Amino acid sequence: MHAPSLPDRSIEAYAAVTERDLLERLRELADTLSEARILHINSTATGGGVAELLRSIVPVCTDLGIETDWLVMDADDDFFEVTKAVHNGLQGSGEPVTDEMKVIYREVTATNAAEIEAEYDLVLAHDPQTLGMLERLDEQLPNAPIIWRCHVDLTEPVEDYLAFVSAYTDPIDHAIFSRSAYAVVDVPATSIVSPSIDPITEKNRPLEDAELAAERDRLDPLSFDAPVVTQVSRFDPWKDQFGTLEAYRTAKKAVPELQLALAGGMAGDDPEGLELYEQVAAEAVDDPDVHTLTDLPDGAINALQRLSDVVVQKSLREGFGLVVAEALWKRTPVVGSTVGGIPLQVEDGRNGYLVEPDDAIGAGNRIVDLLENDERRRSFGDNARERVREQFLLPRQLVDLLEIFVDSLGL
Ligand code: UDP
């Protein structure tokens, strides 16, 4: 296990975007937890929504006076191929689990668990990658409640993979899911908590005009003098970049100067990414208006989400989809599919449009509706910002989490 290096954060920095009583509530909860040592574990320090969340939650908790560590598993591609198959299986597709997969999973999780020596009062384990560590952690820390935070879309899991996961859930005291439809695992207690974005990070903070202009130049040859539709996602089959390409092609018939930006990084625990990126890039190679952008820094993602006319999230499954909240926060309407956490965020006809996940043509038509109506884009953008301010900013999620910690510790 290793501890990623983290930026400092001050809770005061959130005062400008958060109601006072929410910050007060956070301080109260932090006081109650001032003696508690909390451990977060997950499987990657970069890429993807979980790392994004932990990079903010952990330093803010530290600033609030709660002793909080974050340890990331050490593992190689063999393990990540297994856990990616588990992830895919839980989201609904995959070959049967083999004995070899079980052995790799057991060995790597056991080795990582054995490396945790410090004392903790509560463990928060993120996603299926960490589940194999829990039995040993439970023996080592018999008084510490174990909470499992599952970020995966569990609406239609393949039985074999649900059974695989269920073999490891005994030590769990409490599980947290992003939607009630995901709560299909048998554990003593369950909570539903929406994830959140951090409004003060490089990715989400306001940009000065000069900063925006500089980022805009760096994104060249993508030009914001013509309409731009964007998807920001890991290259992953569930994110359906091919569907987005089809939606773009449909929209381009009505808006010939339209460009598509497909920005995607490769998460450290996702070995499939590069292959899919190459397939998507090959599919788009003949169209100079399609821009595949890999590993953009956060400032560039910020500018891209801000400057795009429409953001698309045409996922086939989606645990929550932080990228949706990120775009909405920047007043950019989102055309998204009716899966996972997307309908929690996109209000059809208010801050974007929802389409069925297999309806690329419908998505294309909705993109056109937005591109052809500046006033609608503006009013949707205002509604979008408000939706995120009310429901999907970090302080609200932190209150939900700390309340669960207090409850689990009987404080
Ligand atoms: N992300 C990024 N660069 C990329 C692609 C994604 O920084 O090229 C970030 C994105 O901004 C978001 C997170 O990775 O913060 C993805 O989280 P989400 O919940 O949308 O999806 P996940 O990858 O966890 O399935």
Boltz pocket constraint, residues with backbone or C-beta under 6 A from the ligand:
constraints:
  - pocket:
      binder: B
      contacts: [[A, 47], [A, 48], [A, 49], [A, 50], [A, 52], [A, 203], [A, 232], [A, 233], [A, 234], [A, 263], [A, 264], [A, 265], [A, 266], [A, 293], [A, 294], [A, 295], [A, 296], [A, 298], [A, 301], [A, 320], [A, 321], [A, 322], [A, 323], [A, 324], [A, 326]]
      max_distance: 6.0
